[in-house]
Amino acid sequence: MPAITADTFTLPRIAGPATSDTERAVRSVTTGPRGYEGEGFPVVRAFAGVDARDLDPFVHMDQMGEVEYEPGEPKGTDWHPHRGFETVTYIIDGRMAHQDSHGGGGLITDGATQWMTAGAGVLHIETPPSELVESGGVFHGIQLWVNLPKKDKFAAPRYQAIEGDQVRLLSSDDGGALVRVIAGEVDGHGGPSATYTPITLAHATIQPGARLNLPWNRDFNALVYVLSGRGTVGPVGHPVQQGQLTVLGPGDRITVSAEDSQDANRPALEVLLLGGKPIREPVFQYGPFVMNSKSEVIQALEDFNAGKFGTIPPNALMPHRPLR
C-alpha cells in the first residue's frame, strides 16, 4: 500500500489517556455491499445501511478498488455536476486525473487527496490517465462526500490539491501504528485540508498485534472504516474486517487493534478514521445534488440544465478508451 509511509519511531507520539477520559463504545458494525460507479469501476458502498443521523455531517463514501486492472480495464467517471457539498478523493494506490469547470484539476496519486467544494455548482471529471488505462495496474482509493450547512451550500467552488507529503504524520504511543492526518486534528496536530464543516479525517496503518488509542473530539461523531486487514474496535474488542464500518458512541478516545496474524498480501490493518460536528439540518439528496429540500434539488436540476454550473473547458480531459 504505497500511501505515505514513515519510520514511526521518529514521529510525534499520540498522548495516552487522562484518568477522566472515556472510551467510545461500538454502537454498530455494518458490511458495505459491492457495486459499480461511473463508467464501471468497482466500489464498496461503505455507508450502506447506516442511519444518516449517525453519519452526519457525512453523506456518502465509496471505497474504490482495491483492484488490479488488466491493460484497457481502468475506468473512472465522465463529466458530471455537483451542488451543496464537498467531494474528497483520497488515492491510496494508483493514479486519478481530475478537472473541473472552475479551473481546478491535476493528477492525484499515491497518498494524495483532492478536496473539491462543489458549493453553488460545478462540473467535474475523475478518470484514470491514459497511460494507466493502457498499462493497467493497481488502483485503490476513497471518495467521501462531506455535507455543507445551509449557509454554505452556495459557497464559491474551491479546489484543494493535497500531496501525500503534506499530511501530518503521527505515531501511536508504542510506535506500532502510523496515523496520517488529512483534515482536522488528532491530539492537537492538524492536517492540511481547509474545511467548511468541522471534521477529522485520518488514515491509520496498524501493524499486527499493535494497538492504536487516540483522542477524539467529544463534539464529533466517530466512524472507523476498515480498508484492509482484520482487527478489533472499541473497549471490548468488537471484531472487524475489510469493508466494514463501525459507528461509535460518545466519549473521548477511540481504540483500534490489529490481529496478530494478517494475510500476506495485506500485512497490516488499514483503517480510515473519520468524524465531524453534526450539522443537524434536513438533507434531501438526489444523485449528485445534496440540498435541504426537494425544491432546492429541483432548482439545482434547472440551474444545471441552464448551464449555470459552468462549462466543460476547451481541450477538456475526457475518459481514455484504448483502441481494440
Secondary structure, DSSP 8 states (H G I E B T S, - for coil): --S----GGGS-B-----TT--B--EEEEEE--EEEETTTEEEEETTTT--HHHHTTEEEEEEEEEEEE-TT------SEEEBSEEEEEEEEESEEEEEETTS-EEEEETTEEEEEE-TT-EEEEEE--HHHHHH-EEEEEEEEEEE--GGGTT---EEEEE-GGGSEEEE-TTS-EEEEEEESEETTEE-SB--SS-EEEEEEEE-TT-EEEEE--TTS-EEEEEEESEEEETTTTEEEETTEEEEE-SSSEEEEEE-S---TTS-SEEEEEEEE----S--EEETTEEESSHHHHHHHHHHHHTTTT----TT---------
